[in-house]
Amino acid sequence: MTEPSHEEVNWATFCHLSALAGYFIPFGHILGPLAIWLLKKDFYPSVDQHGKEALNFQISISIYFLAASALVVILIGVPLLIGLAVFNFVMIIIAAVKCKNGQAFRYPLSLRLLK
């Protein structure tokens, strides 16, 4: 199997990093990876793999945020929301660094919705 090109690695890394848009734009955490994945998945196999992984994780995080939001009324939801935001940020950075180093990364607690 051939080594992915520098451009391919960059696009795969952007799949992960684009999820940071969710901290500034509503639904940006899903729209960023989705846009890159849809535009580049047919050109680069690693973008297809990393894009699916990033999307699965961000969709999973959205589901966990909804569940934690429902728990705000009993006060446990507030620390859960903060913890999820920190966990999401850290996992995005770890995934981007691993991807940039040419390593595959599987997010923990990620539902496998896109295969």
Secondary structure, 3 states (H helix, E strand, C coil): CCCCCHHHHHHHHHHHHHHHHHHCCCCHHHHHHHHHHHHHCCCCHHHHHHHHHHHHHHHHHHHHHHHHHHHHHHCCHHHHHHHHHHHHHHHHHHHHHHHHCCCCCCCCCCCCCCC
